[in-house]
């Protein structure tokens, strides 16, 4: 069972989300090694420019610059986790206005539960802290993304549900012969079932091996649950050229794969690494 907001969105047809944030922030001056999330406090105007570029491109849902804004990923004990997350949601909320929705981003802690690197309760507290601040900032929903450990993803879903917003839960499938398993060996079907049981309103995949490998993963997710499916694939596989990461897929090529995703069961489509507002605009044109 999903929320009325999600039901209303998917009833209208394919929902267009946004593209990558990191590459866009680097284009606005973020230096390699800088944590993007801190820009919510130091350079809110530049972060807002990224959000506005996706609104202008045709996104119906935009995310937030909060992917690494949990107490573990921020690393620096003087960072104000609550302030960074609240500001991230507020920035996207200003850019969205009353035209589009804001689904705030929560990424992994970068700690390994399986080896006892951190305790489950600590992870749960970190996600609860982040989710509460994002809700205070005006988010309409929350996207848990780029997860490889299903146990961490389940904890995140349970923690985020406490704030009462719709929850999208996404794993990254980029391992194995067919690039259809998470780093910890979880299949799309296993992930879909586990995330649905944890209480997610939408399940999906982001990042991974590229848009041309996304349809089979989408089909496996959709075949394992009745929940809506969220897909944000990369613009192909990254290549390192003269110390610069390059993605060869063009916006038009990327948009050309969208029909395959929709046929495979996707309800929400957007882009991850390597995608830009031009990619989202191309998908918007493709969807009409």
Sine and cosine of phi, psi and omega as CSV:
sin_phi,cos_phi,sin_psi,cos_psi,sin_omega,cos_omega
0.00,0.00,0.77,-0.64,-0.02,-1.00
-0.92,-0.38,0.01,-1.00,-0.11,-0.99
-1.00,0.08,0.36,-0.93,0.04,-1.00
-0.83,0.55,-0.61,0.79,0.01,-1.00
-0.88,0.48,-0.73,0.68,0.00,-1.00
-0.91,0.41,-0.68,0.73,0.00,-1.00
-0.86,0.51,-0.68,0.74,0.00,-1.00
-0.91,0.41,-0.65,0.76,-0.01,-1.00
-0.89,0.45,-0.78,0.62,-0.09,-1.00
-0.95,0.30,-0.37,0.93,0.03,-1.00
-0.92,0.40,-0.37,0.93,-0.04,-1.00
-1.00,0.05,-0.15,0.99,-0.05,-1.00
0.90,-0.43,-0.22,-0.98,-0.05,-1.00
-0.86,0.52,0.71,-0.70,-0.01,-1.00
-0.96,-0.27,0.81,-0.59,-0.03,-1.00
-1.00,-0.05,0.85,-0.53,0.05,-1.00
-0.99,-0.13,-0.40,-0.92,-0.08,-1.00
-0.95,-0.32,-0.21,-0.98,-0.02,-1.00
-0.91,-0.41,-0.39,-0.92,-0.05,-1.00
-0.93,0.36,0.54,-0.84,0.06,-1.00
-0.97,-0.24,-0.62,0.79,-0.08,-1.00
-0.86,0.52,-0.74,0.67,-0.01,-1.00
-0.90,0.44,-0.57,0.82,0.01,-1.00
-0.94,0.33,-0.62,0.78,0.04,-1.00
-0.92,0.39,-0.60,0.80,0.08,-1.00
-0.90,0.44,-0.58,0.81,0.04,-1.00
-0.92,0.39,-0.39,0.92,0.03,-1.00
-1.00,-0.09,0.14,0.99,0.12,-0.99
0.92,-0.40,0.01,1.00,0.04,-1.00
-0.91,0.41,0.78,-0.63,-0.04,-1.00
-1.00,0.09,0.50,-0.86,0.08,-1.00
-0.83,0.55,0.74,-0.68,-0.01,-1.00
1.00,-0.07,-0.33,0.95,0.07,-1.00
-0.96,0.29,0.62,-0.78,0.05,-1.00
-0.99,0.12,0.89,-0.46,-0.08,-1.00
-0.85,0.53,-0.58,0.81,-0.11,-0.99
-0.87,0.50,-0.52,0.85,-0.02,-1.00
-0.92,0.39,-0.33,0.94,0.04,-1.00
-0.91,0.41,-0.31,0.95,0.05,-1.00
-0.86,0.51,-0.48,0.88,0.02,-1.00
-0.99,-0.16,-0.58,0.82,-0.10,-1.00
-1.00,-0.03,-0.52,0.86,-0.03,-1.00
-0.67,-0.74,0.84,0.54,-0.06,-1.00
-0.87,0.49,-0.49,0.87,0.00,-1.00
-0.92,0.40,-0.61,0.79,0.00,-1.00
-0.95,0.30,-0.60,0.80,0.07,-1.00
-0.90,0.43,-0.67,0.74,0.01,-1.00
-0.90,0.44,-0.55,0.84,0.03,-1.00
-0.88,0.47,-0.61,0.79,0.05,-1.00
-0.91,0.41,-0.73,0.68,0.00,-1.00
-0.86,0.50,-0.70,0.72,-0.02,-1.00
-0.91,0.41,-0.52,0.85,0.00,-1.00
-0.91,0.41,-0.54,0.84,0.03,-1.00
-0.98,0.21,-0.56,0.83,0.11,-0.99
-0.88,0.48,-0.71,0.70,-0.01,-1.00
-0.91,0.42,-0.50,0.87,-0.02,-1.00
-0.97,0.25,-0.29,0.96,0.04,-1.00
0.89,-0.45,0.14,0.99,0.03,-1.00
-0.88,0.47,0.68,-0.74,0.11,-0.99
-1.00,-0.06,-0.34,0.94,0.10,-0.99
-0.71,-0.70,0.76,-0.64,0.13,-0.99
-0.91,-0.42,0.44,-0.90,-0.01,-1.00
-0.99,-0.13,-0.32,-0.95,-0.05,-1.00
-0.72,-0.69,0.32,-0.95,0.02,-1.00
-1.00,0.03,0.89,0.45,-0.07,-1.00
-0.70,-0.71,0.32,0.95,-0.10,-1.00
-0.84,0.55,-0.64,0.77,-0.04,-1.00
-0.95,-0.32,0.37,0.93,-0.12,-0.99
-1.00,-0.04,0.66,0.75,0.18,-0.98
-0.97,-0.25,0.27,-0.96,-0.15,-0.99
-0.89,0.46,-0.40,0.92,0.03,-1.00
-0.99,0.12,-0.73,0.68,-0.06,-1.00
-0.94,0.34,-0.53,0.85,0.00,-1.00
-0.92,0.40,-0.52,0.85,0.15,-0.99
0.96,0.29,-0.65,0.76,-0.09,-1.00
-1.00,0.06,0.88,-0.48,-0.05,-1.00
-0.89,0.45,-0.28,0.96,0.00,-1.00
-1.00,0.07,-0.14,0.99,0.04,-1.00
-0.91,0.42,0.68,-0.73,0.06,-1.00
-1.00,-0.03,0.99,-0.12,-0.06,-1.00
-0.85,0.53,-0.72,0.70,-0.04,-1.00
-0.90,0.44,-0.71,0.71,-0.03,-1.00
-0.90,0.43,-0.67,0.75,-0.02,-1.00
-0.91,0.42,-0.68,0.74,0.00,-1.00
-0.95,0.32,-0.69,0.72,0.01,-1.00
-0.88,0.48,-0.70,0.72,0.01,-1.00
-0.89,0.45,-0.63,0.77,0.01,-1.00
-0.86,0.51,-0.69,0.72,0.02,-1.00
-0.93,0.37,-0.65,0.76,-0.01,-1.00
-0.90,0.43,-0.62,0.78,0.01,-1.00
-0.89,0.46,-0.76,0.65,0.02,-1.00
-0.92,0.40,-0.55,0.84,0.03,-1.00
-0.89,0.45,-0.66,0.75,0.04,-1.00
-0.90,0.44,-0.69,0.73,-0.01,-1.00
-0.92,0.40,-0.59,0.80,-0.04,-1.00
-0.96,0.26,-0.55,0.83,-0.07,-1.00
0.84,0.55,-0.67,-0.74,0.05,-1.00
-0.96,-0.27,0.28,0.96,-0.06,-1.00
-1.00,-0.03,-0.62,0.79,-0.05,-1.00
-0.71,-0.70,0.20,-0.98,-0.01,-1.00
-1.00,-0.07,0.38,-0.93,0.06,-1.00
-0.89,-0.46,0.89,-0.45,0.11,-0.99
-0.93,-0.36,0.94,-0.34,-0.10,-1.00
-0.96,0.27,0.54,-0.84,-0.11,-0.99
-0.99,-0.12,0.71,-0.70,0.16,-0.99
-0.80,-0.61,0.83,-0.56,0.03,-1.00
-0.96,-0.26,-0.03,-1.00,-0.04,-1.00
-0.94,0.33,0.29,-0.96,0.01,-1.00
-0.99,0.16,-0.27,0.96,-0.11,-0.99
0.92,0.39,0.38,0.93,0.12,-0.99
-0.92,-0.39,0.53,-0.85,-0.06,-1.00
-0.97,-0.23,0.95,-0.32,0.04,-1.00
-0.90,0.44,-0.61,0.79,-0.14,-0.99
-0.89,0.45,-0.43,0.90,0.00,-1.00
-0.95,-0.30,0.17,0.99,0.03,-1.00
0.97,0.23,0.36,0.93,0.01,-1.00
-0.88,0.48,-0.47,0.88,-0.02,-1.00
-0.40,-0.92,0.43,-0.90,-0.01,-1.00
-1.00,0.02,0.51,-0.86,-0.02,-1.00
-0.82,0.58,-0.66,0.75,-0.03,-1.00
-0.90,0.44,-0.58,0.82,0.04,-1.00
-0.92,0.40,-0.65,0.76,0.03,-1.00
-0.91,0.41,-0.70,0.72,0.00,-1.00
-0.87,0.49,-0.69,0.73,0.00,-1.00
-0.89,0.45,-0.63,0.77,-0.01,-1.00
-0.91,0.42,-0.69,0.72,0.01,-1.00
-0.94,0.35,-0.60,0.80,0.04,-1.00
-0.90,0.44,-0.68,0.73,0.03,-1.00
-0.87,0.50,-0.72,0.70,-0.02,-1.00
-0.92,0.38,-0.72,0.69,-0.03,-1.00
-0.88,0.48,-0.66,0.75,0.00,-1.00
-0.89,0.46,-0.66,0.75,0.01,-1.00
-0.92,0.39,-0.61,0.79,0.01,-1.00
-0.92,0.39,-0.62,0.79,0.05,-1.00
-0.91,0.42,-0.66,0.75,0.04,-1.00
-0.88,0.47,-0.53,0.85,-0.01,-1.00
-0.98,0.22,-0.11,0.99,0.09,-1.00
0.97,-0.25,0.31,0.95,0.03,-1.00
-0.92,0.40,0.57,-0.82,0.06,-1.00
-1.00,0.01,-0.37,0.93,0.00,-1.00
-0.28,-0.96,0.10,-0.99,0.00,-1.00
-0.75,-0.67,0.70,-0.71,0.04,-1.00
-0.94,-0.35,0.90,-0.44,0.14,-0.99
-1.00,-0.01,0.87,-0.49,-0.15,-0.99
-0.68,-0.74,0.24,-0.97,0.03,-1.00
0.84,0.54,0.61,0.79,0.03,-1.00
-1.00,0.04,0.65,-0.76,0.08,-1.00
-0.90,-0.43,-0.41,0.91,0.00,-1.00
-0.98,-0.18,0.92,-0.40,-0.06,-1.00
-0.89,0.45,-0.53,0.85,0.02,-1.00
-0.90,0.43,-0.67,0.74,0.03,-1.00
-0.92,0.40,-0.64,0.77,0.01,-1.00
-0.90,0.45,-0.66,0.75,0.03,-1.00
-0.89,0.45,-0.68,0.73,0.04,-1.00
-0.88,0.47,-0.66,0.75,0.01,-1.00
-0.88,0.47,-0.71,0.71,0.02,-1.00
-0.87,0.50,-0.74,0.68,-0.02,-1.00
-0.88,0.48,-0.64,0.77,-0.01,-1.00
-0.93,0.36,-0.70,0.72,-0.06,-1.00
-0.93,0.37,-0.54,0.84,-0.01,-1.00
-0.86,0.51,-0.41,0.91,-0.06,-1.00
-0.92,0.39,-0.31,0.95,-0.02,-1.00
-1.00,-0.03,-0.08,1.00,0.12,-0.99
0.99,0.15,0.25,0.97,0.03,-1.00
-0.98,-0.20,0.41,-0.91,0.11,-0.99
-0.84,0.54,0.61,-0.79,-0.07,-1.00
-0.87,-0.50,0.85,-0.53,0.14,-0.99
-0.97,-0.22,0.77,-0.64,-0.02,-1.00
-0.84,-0.54,0.87,-0.50,-0.10,-1.00
-0.83,-0.56,0.69,-0.73,0.11,-0.99
-0.96,-0.27,0.29,-0.96,0.08,-1.00
-0.94,-0.35,0.85,-0.52,-0.02,-1.00
-0.94,-0.33,0.95,-0.31,-0.07,-1.00
-0.52,-0.85,0.32,0.95,-0.10,-0.99
-0.80,-0.60,0.41,-0.91,-0.01,-1.00
0.99,-0.10,0.15,-0.99,-0.05,-1.00
-0.85,0.53,-0.62,0.79,-0.04,-1.00
-0.98,-0.18,0.14,0.99,-0.03,-1.00
0.80,0.60,0.69,0.73,-0.07,-1.00
-0.81,-0.59,0.41,0.91,0.09,-1.00
-0.75,-0.66,0.41,-0.91,0.09,-1.00
-0.97,0.26,0.13,-0.99,0.01,-1.00
-0.86,0.50,-0.44,0.90,0.01,-1.00
-0.99,-0.12,0.18,0.98,0.12,-0.99
1.00,0.01,0.18,0.98,-0.03,-1.00
-0.99,0.16,0.70,-0.71,0.04,-1.00
-1.00,0.05,0.30,-0.96,0.06,-1.00
-0.84,0.54,-0.66,0.75,-0.01,-1.00
-0.89,0.45,-0.70,0.72,0.03,-1.00
-0.89,0.45,-0.66,0.75,0.00,-1.00
-0.90,0.43,-0.71,0.70,-0.02,-1.00
-0.86,0.52,-0.71,0.70,-0.03,-1.00
-0.91,0.41,-0.67,0.74,-0.03,-1.00
-0.93,0.37,-0.69,0.73,-0.03,-1.00
-0.94,0.35,-0.59,0.81,0.07,-1.00
-0.90,0.44,-0.69,0.73,0.01,-1.00
-0.90,0.43,-0.53,0.85,0.00,-1.00
-0.95,0.30,-0.33,0.94,0.05,-1.00
0.91,-0.42,0.25,0.97,0.04,-1.00
-0.92,0.40,0.53,-0.85,0.06,-1.00
-1.00,-0.03,-0.44,0.90,0.03,-1.00
-0.63,-0.77,0.64,-0.77,0.06,-1.00
-0.87,-0.50,0.37,-0.93,-0.03,-1.00
-0.05,-1.00,-0.27,-0.96,-0.02,-1.00
-0.61,-0.79,0.57,-0.82,0.12,-0.99
-0.64,-0.77,0.25,-0.97,-0.04,-1.00
0.89,0.45,-0.67,-0.75,0.07,-1.00
1.00,0.02,-0.43,-0.90,-0.18,-0.98
-1.00,0.09,-0.12,0.99,0.02,-1.00
0.81,-0.58,0.27,-0.96,-0.08,-1.00
-0.88,0.47,-0.56,0.83,-0.05,-1.00
-0.96,0.28,-0.20,0.98,0.04,-1.00
-0.96,-0.29,0.08,1.00,-0.16,-0.99
-0.99,0.10,-0.50,0.86,-0.10,-0.99
-0.87,0.49,-0.72,0.69,0.03,-1.00
-0.88,0.48,-0.60,0.80,0.04,-1.00
-0.91,0.41,-0.69,0.73,0.04,-1.00
-0.86,0.50,-0.71,0.71,-0.01,-1.00
-0.88,0.47,-0.64,0.77,0.01,-1.00
-0.92,0.39,-0.64,0.77,0.06,-1.00
-0.89,0.46,-0.76,0.65,-0.05,-1.00
-0.90,0.43,-0.52,0.85,-0.02,-1.00
-0.97,0.24,-0.21,0.98,-0.07,-1.00
-0.97,-0.23,-0.08,1.00,-0.03,-1.00
-0.39,-0.92,0.36,-0.93,0.08,-1.00
-1.00,-0.02,-0.05,1.00,-0.01,-1.00
-0.94,0.34,0.45,-0.89,0.10,-0.99
-0.87,0.50,0.41,-0.91,-0.06,-1.00
-0.89,-0.46,0.72,-0.70,-0.05,-1.00
-0.92,-0.39,0.83,-0.56,-0.02,-1.00
-0.79,-0.62,0.84,-0.54,0.10,-0.99
-0.74,-0.68,1.00,-0.09,-0.08,-1.00
-1.00,-0.05,0.33,-0.94,0.08,-1.00
-0.96,0.26,0.30,-0.95,0.08,-1.00
-0.99,0.11,0.90,0.45,-0.04,-1.00
0.99,0.15,-0.19,-0.98,0.02,-1.00
-1.00,0.00,0.67,-0.74,-0.01,-1.00
-0.95,0.31,0.55,-0.84,0.09,-1.00
-0.81,-0.58,0.58,-0.81,0.03,-1.00
-0.99,-0.13,0.91,-0.41,-0.02,-1.00
-0.82,-0.57,0.91,-0.42,0.00,-1.00
0.77,0.64,0.76,0.65,0.03,-1.00
0.91,0.42,0.29,0.96,0.03,-1.00
-0.84,-0.54,0.70,-0.71,0.03,-1.00
-0.98,0.19,0.80,-0.59,-0.07,-1.00
-0.82,-0.57,0.66,-0.75,0.10,-0.99
-0.91,-0.42,0.80,-0.60,-0.12,-0.99
-0.99,0.12,-0.39,0.92,-0.05,-1.00
-0.90,0.43,0.73,-0.68,0.03,-1.00
-1.00,0.01,0.30,-0.96,0.05,-1.00
-0.82,0.57,-0.66,0.75,-0.03,-1.00
-0.93,0.37,-0.65,0.76,0.05,-1.00
-0.89,0.45,-0.67,0.75,0.02,-1.00
-0.87,0.49,-0.75,0.66,-0.01,-1.00
-0.88,0.47,-0.50,0.87,0.00,-1.00
-0.91,0.41,-0.32,0.95,0.02,-1.00
-1.00,-0.01,-0.13,0.99,-0.10,-1.00
-0.90,0.45,-0.63,0.77,0.02,-1.00
-0.86,0.51,-0.60,0.80,0.04,-1.00
-0.90,0.44,-0.64,0.77,0.03,-1.00
-0.91,0.41,-0.69,0.73,0.00,-1.00
-0.90,0.43,-0.66,0.75,0.03,-1.00
-0.90,0.43,-0.49,0.87,0.00,-1.00
-0.99,0.15,-0.13,0.99,0.07,-1.00
0.90,-0.44,0.14,0.99,0.00,-1.00
-0.94,0.34,0.66,-0.75,0.09,-1.00
-0.95,-0.32,-0.52,0.86,0.03,-1.00
-0.86,-0.51,0.75,-0.66,0.02,-1.00
-0.75,-0.66,0.59,-0.81,0.04,-1.00
-0.22,-0.98,-0.30,-0.95,-0.04,-1.00
-0.78,-0.62,0.40,-0.91,0.06,-1.00
-0.88,-0.47,-0.71,-0.71,-0.14,-0.99
-0.80,0.60,0.72,-0.69,0.05,-1.00
1.00,0.03,-0.19,0.98,0.01,-1.00
-1.00,-0.02,0.43,-0.90,-0.09,-1.00
-0.69,-0.73,0.05,-1.00,0.10,-1.00
-0.83,0.56,-0.49,0.87,0.04,-1.00
-0.90,0.43,-0.58,0.82,0.06,-1.00
-0.91,0.41,-0.71,0.71,-0.02,-1.00
-0.91,0.41,-0.62,0.78,0.04,-1.00
-0.90,0.44,-0.61,0.80,0.03,-1.00
-0.91,0.41,-0.65,0.76,0.04,-1.00
-0.92,0.40,-0.65,0.76,0.02,-1.00
-0.86,0.50,-0.68,0.73,0.05,-1.00
-0.90,0.43,-0.65,0.76,-0.02,-1.00
-0.90,0.45,-0.64,0.77,-0.01,-1.00
-0.98,0.22,-0.25,0.97,0.01,-1.00
0.97,0.22,0.00,0.00,0.00,0.00
